[in-house]
């Protein structure tokens, strides 16, 4: 049977500690050349909605040790509106019922069969959180207990779950531009994590004295600035442009997720004219030579050095997502889903064939 | 509803003339920069079966005019056995029920929604046939009526269907190494096409006097040789190495499918050692500068010149498959499938989500 799982199923099947564990195991495989990941590609074309583009995004990964290959697909209507001072990248829920479209397909490395298909939302959030969690595990001070976070959305939640999974966090201070959002988020996360999560009115108030400074926004502009950097701080980001270059320069040690410089972009001719500037902005690498920065997998296997003292400023940039993460986290989900009771079981024959493709 | 179609459904929904028509329309869009295709990627890793590798292959394409984006995925167990004098690339049907695994996912460019999921077999065969059919339409002599074909498999069938769709073919002569296969194929195709299809005992017997020489094998070695080239012949191939370089040199005009030189290969460390030679062999371009040969879309819009005289030797190399073909042919299938009665209708909500991915 091929399993069709829902986000709700994935949510039940995957805890943050499990997500971090399986990612850690998989990154060792990646560092040793036994796991593989195919750079994300974005195919971008015009769509009916004004000021929007259609993006068909895909990324693949295979982890032989875990026995799983994954393809993650997004079929997005994307806009780039201004929110306050910053440009954000916004996916429009344009599918029937005002829904988004993202899928993960999991395959067996041993016989090729399609194991499961599911929406990507919960898994995508967990793997971003889990990856930044590993950044904290390997780079933040062991005694880190205060988190400042910029952002109060879907990603911010899993960032906090991850921080709490790898450090004994006592307090979180959260800033995001809209008061209502940050207060709602603080109340919810406080309940979920069982620690104090406080909404604050200025980003500086979130960052001052933070042991771990987390950026978890949808911004395409800088949101974390150099004056906020303090000795011993670990700074962590889910997207390249969040941290301004001057702040990165103050870091003693920067580790990135992967050396892929940017997604492969293929665009129709007209889109190339209209969107290149924004896309370039979004992928701007400034003065950093991303191709030569140490990566999280290298850090995990000890090939790249970690924090050398409690005074060091460390930084983890989750610079690009990997299809490989979905193979890893997908393997963990599948393992438990097989115990039964989850999702819809469809005949595998629907997704296989008796003719040589 | 998201449609789950079978190969049988696709077979009923798509005739070769329709396939050729929609591909022709889509190639115009591609030539004009309004359609886009993302180079195929092969992620290759070890698997349990001895002497085999696991390959997770994907390719994407978007045709805004037809309103469809496509991702085609193959999850293959691949072997490279010797068959007679040649090395072939063989996909092992290792999935439950001895089946292969290839999928096409179709999405709406207008709202992103998942329109359909189906096995890739029939569509993949039709688009290869249709593409080579367009090569014949734009390059072969108008009065071509004799086809010689090397190969008697799944692909050979759609090659003949395509030739008959664009030229008034009177006779086909077929050679493949195993007598039983070629005789069975000849009988079947003769019935299907309503013309004489004759199995012959030597490749030379198939090629001598042929107006159109078709290669449709699974060989990774040369199978078509220079002495067989005749004035006025159109030579057509579904895979790079089929035609030997000396034969290509005799062509007055060579057109390829696409300028992508080869798939993007990502491999685990051990596979890189074991398989690179074979993979390189398979993608060998010899002395031809593939990046600068004219392409089928350019030929169709008149940017590349076609046949100049009845004496010219022309050649079409279907050098690489494109995700874009699946967007085009998929659009034609979807259009008719919507009329109802085909496949399984699943709730679109299973493949969409209410959280921002």
HADDOCK unambig.tbl for C-alpha pairs under 7 A between the chains (distance, minus, plus):
assign (segid A and resid 6 and name CA) (segid B and resid 350 and name CA) 6.72 0.50 0.50
assign (segid A and resid 33 and name CA) (segid B and resid 268 and name CA) 5.33 0.50 0.50
assign (segid A and resid 33 and name CA) (segid B and resid 269 and name CA) 4.84 0.50 0.50
assign (segid A and resid 34 and name CA) (segid B and resid 268 and name CA) 4.93 0.50 0.50
assign (segid A and resid 34 and name CA) (segid B and resid 269 and name CA) 6.02 0.50 0.50
assign (segid A and resid 35 and name CA) (segid B and resid 268 and name CA) 5.88 0.50 0.50
assign (segid A and resid 36 and name CA) (segid B and resid 43 and name CA) 6.97 0.50 0.50
assign (segid A and resid 36 and name CA) (segid B and resid 266 and name CA) 6.62 0.50 0.50
assign (segid A and resid 36 and name CA) (segid B and resid 267 and name CA) 6.33 0.50 0.50
assign (segid A and resid 36 and name CA) (segid B and resid 268 and name CA) 5.88 0.50 0.50
assign (segid A and resid 38 and name CA) (segid B and resid 43 and name CA) 6.91 0.50 0.50
assign (segid A and resid 38 and name CA) (segid B and resid 266 and name CA) 6.59 0.50 0.50
assign (segid A and resid 43 and name CA) (segid B and resid 36 and name CA) 6.97 0.50 0.50
assign (segid A and resid 43 and name CA) (segid B and resid 38 and name CA) 6.90 0.50 0.50
assign (segid A and resid 45 and name CA) (segid B and resid 64 and name CA) 6.74 0.50 0.50
assign (segid A and resid 46 and name CA) (segid B and resid 64 and name CA) 6.71 0.50 0.50
assign (segid A and resid 47 and name CA) (segid B and resid 109 and name CA) 6.02 0.50 0.50
assign (segid A and resid 47 and name CA) (segid B and resid 110 and name CA) 5.31 0.50 0.50
assign (segid A and resid 48 and name CA) (segid B and resid 110 and name CA) 5.60 0.50 0.50
assign (segid A and resid 54 and name CA) (segid B and resid 109 and name CA) 6.01 0.50 0.50
assign (segid A and resid 56 and name CA) (segid B and resid 69 and name CA) 6.98 0.50 0.50
assign (segid A and resid 64 and name CA) (segid B and resid 45 and name CA) 6.74 0.50 0.50
assign (segid A and resid 64 and name CA) (segid B and resid 46 and name CA) 6.73 0.50 0.50
assign (segid A and resid 69 and name CA) (segid B and resid 56 and name CA) 6.97 0.50 0.50
assign (segid A and resid 75 and name CA) (segid B and resid 107 and name CA) 6.89 0.50 0.50
assign (segid A and resid 75 and name CA) (segid B and resid 112 and name CA) 5.02 0.50 0.50
assign (segid A and resid 76 and name CA) (segid B and resid 112 and name CA) 5.56 0.50 0.50
assign (segid A and resid 77 and name CA) (segid B and resid 111 and name CA) 6.61 0.50 0.50
assign (segid A and resid 77 and name CA) (segid B and resid 112 and name CA) 6.34 0.50 0.50
assign (segid A and resid 94 and name CA) (segid B and resid 111 and name CA) 4.90 0.50 0.50
assign (segid A and resid 94 and name CA) (segid B and resid 112 and name CA) 6.73 0.50 0.50
assign (segid A and resid 95 and name CA) (segid B and resid 111 and name CA) 5.10 0.50 0.50
assign (segid A and resid 95 and name CA) (segid B and resid 112 and name CA) 5.84 0.50 0.50
assign (segid A and resid 95 and name CA) (segid B and resid 113 and name CA) 4.96 0.50 0.50
assign (segid A and resid 99 and name CA) (segid B and resid 352 and name CA) 6.05 0.50 0.50
assign (segid A and resid 99 and name CA) (segid B and resid 353 and name CA) 5.32 0.50 0.50
assign (segid A and resid 99 and name CA) (segid B and resid 354 and name CA) 5.13 0.50 0.50
assign (segid A and resid 100 and name CA) (segid B and resid 352 and name CA) 5.65 0.50 0.50
assign (segid A and resid 100 and name CA) (segid B and resid 353 and name CA) 5.23 0.50 0.50
assign (segid A and resid 100 and name CA) (segid B and resid 354 and name CA) 6.29 0.50 0.50
assign (segid A and resid 100 and name CA) (segid B and resid 356 and name CA) 6.47 0.50 0.50
assign (segid A and resid 101 and name CA) (segid B and resid 112 and name CA) 6.40 0.50 0.50
assign (segid A and resid 101 and name CA) (segid B and resid 113 and name CA) 6.32 0.50 0.50
assign (segid A and resid 101 and name CA) (segid B and resid 351 and name CA) 6.95 0.50 0.50
assign (segid A and resid 101 and name CA) (segid B and resid 352 and name CA) 4.65 0.50 0.50
assign (segid A and resid 101 and name CA) (segid B and resid 353 and name CA) 6.25 0.50 0.50
assign (segid A and resid 102 and name CA) (segid B and resid 352 and name CA) 6.49 0.50 0.50
assign (segid A and resid 102 and name CA) (segid B and resid 357 and name CA) 6.43 0.50 0.50
assign (segid A and resid 103 and name CA) (segid B and resid 351 and name CA) 6.74 0.50 0.50
assign (segid A and resid 107 and name CA) (segid B and resid 75 and name CA) 6.90 0.50 0.50
assign (segid A and resid 109 and name CA) (segid B and resid 47 and name CA) 6.00 0.50 0.50
assign (segid A and resid 109 and name CA) (segid B and resid 54 and name CA) 6.01 0.50 0.50
assign (segid A and resid 110 and name CA) (segid B and resid 47 and name CA) 5.29 0.50 0.50
assign (segid A and resid 110 and name CA) (segid B and resid 48 and name CA) 5.58 0.50 0.50
assign (segid A and resid 111 and name CA) (segid B and resid 77 and name CA) 6.61 0.50 0.50
assign (segid A and resid 111 and name CA) (segid B and resid 94 and name CA) 4.90 0.50 0.50
assign (segid A and resid 111 and name CA) (segid B and resid 95 and name CA) 5.10 0.50 0.50
assign (segid A and resid 112 and name CA) (segid B and resid 75 and name CA) 5.02 0.50 0.50
assign (segid A and resid 112 and name CA) (segid B and resid 76 and name CA) 5.56 0.50 0.50
assign (segid A and resid 112 and name CA) (segid B and resid 77 and name CA) 6.34 0.50 0.50
assign (segid A and resid 112 and name CA) (segid B and resid 94 and name CA) 6.74 0.50 0.50
assign (segid A and resid 112 and name CA) (segid B and resid 95 and name CA) 5.83 0.50 0.50
assign (segid A and resid 112 and name CA) (segid B and resid 101 and name CA) 6.40 0.50 0.50
assign (segid A and resid 113 and name CA) (segid B and resid 95 and name CA) 4.96 0.50 0.50
assign (segid A and resid 113 and name CA) (segid B and resid 101 and name CA) 6.29 0.50 0.50
assign (segid A and resid 118 and name CA) (segid B and resid 351 and name CA) 6.71 0.50 0.50
assign (segid A and resid 119 and name CA) (segid B and resid 351 and name CA) 5.83 0.50 0.50
assign (segid A and resid 119 and name CA) (segid B and resid 352 and name CA) 6.13 0.50 0.50
assign (segid A and resid 119 and name CA) (segid B and resid 353 and name CA) 6.37 0.50 0.50
assign (segid A and resid 120 and name CA) (segid B and resid 357 and name CA) 6.37 0.50 0.50
assign (segid A and resid 121 and name CA) (segid B and resid 355 and name CA) 6.04 0.50 0.50
assign (segid A and resid 121 and name CA) (segid B and resid 356 and name CA) 6.52 0.50 0.50
assign (segid A and resid 121 and name CA) (segid B and resid 357 and name CA) 4.36 0.50 0.50
assign (segid A and resid 124 and name CA) (segid B and resid 357 and name CA) 6.64 0.50 0.50
assign (segid A and resid 266 and name CA) (segid B and resid 36 and name CA) 6.63 0.50 0.50
assign (segid A and resid 266 and name CA) (segid B and resid 38 and name CA) 6.59 0.50 0.50
assign (segid A and resid 267 and name CA) (segid B and resid 36 and name CA) 6.34 0.50 0.50
assign (segid A and resid 268 and name CA) (segid B and resid 33 and name CA) 5.34 0.50 0.50
assign (segid A and resid 268 and name CA) (segid B and resid 34 and name CA) 4.92 0.50 0.50
assign (segid A and resid 268 and name CA) (segid B and resid 35 and name CA) 5.90 0.50 0.50
assign (segid A and resid 268 and name CA) (segid B and resid 36 and name CA) 5.89 0.50 0.50
assign (segid A and resid 269 and name CA) (segid B and resid 33 and name CA) 4.85 0.50 0.50
assign (segid A and resid 269 and name CA) (segid B and resid 34 and name CA) 6.03 0.50 0.50
assign (segid A and resid 350 and name CA) (segid B and resid 6 and name CA) 6.73 0.50 0.50
assign (segid A and resid 351 and name CA) (segid B and resid 101 and name CA) 6.95 0.50 0.50
assign (segid A and resid 351 and name CA) (segid B and resid 103 and name CA) 6.73 0.50 0.50
assign (segid A and resid 351 and name CA) (segid B and resid 118 and name CA) 6.71 0.50 0.50
assign (segid A and resid 351 and name CA) (segid B and resid 119 and name CA) 5.83 0.50 0.50
assign (segid A and resid 352 and name CA) (segid B and resid 99 and name CA) 6.06 0.50 0.50
assign (segid A and resid 352 and name CA) (segid B and resid 100 and name CA) 5.65 0.50 0.50
assign (segid A and resid 352 and name CA) (segid B and resid 101 and name CA) 4.65 0.50 0.50
assign (segid A and resid 352 and name CA) (segid B and resid 102 and name CA) 6.51 0.50 0.50
assign (segid A and resid 352 and name CA) (segid B and resid 119 and name CA) 6.13 0.50 0.50
assign (segid A and resid 353 and name CA) (segid B and resid 99 and name CA) 5.31 0.50 0.50
assign (segid A and resid 353 and name CA) (segid B and resid 100 and name CA) 5.22 0.50 0.50
assign (segid A and resid 353 and name CA) (segid B and resid 101 and name CA) 6.24 0.50 0.50
assign (segid A and resid 353 and name CA) (segid B and resid 119 and name CA) 6.36 0.50 0.50
assign (segid A and resid 354 and name CA) (segid B and resid 99 and name CA) 5.12 0.50 0.50
assign (segid A and resid 354 and name CA) (segid B and resid 100 and name CA) 6.28 0.50 0.50
assign (segid A and resid 355 and name CA) (segid B and resid 100 and name CA) 6.99 0.50 0.50
assign (segid A and resid 355 and name CA) (segid B and resid 121 and name CA) 6.03 0.50 0.50
assign (segid A and resid 356 and name CA) (segid B and resid 100 and name CA) 6.43 0.50 0.50
assign (segid A and resid 356 and name CA) (segid B and resid 121 and name CA) 6.53 0.50 0.50
assign (segid A and resid 357 and name CA) (segid B and resid 102 and name CA) 6.43 0.50 0.50
assign (segid A and resid 357 and name CA) (segid B and resid 120 and name CA) 6.38 0.50 0.50
assign (segid A and resid 357 and name CA) (segid B and resid 121 and name CA) 4.39 0.50 0.50
assign (segid A and resid 357 and name CA) (segid B and resid 124 and name CA) 6.65 0.50 0.50
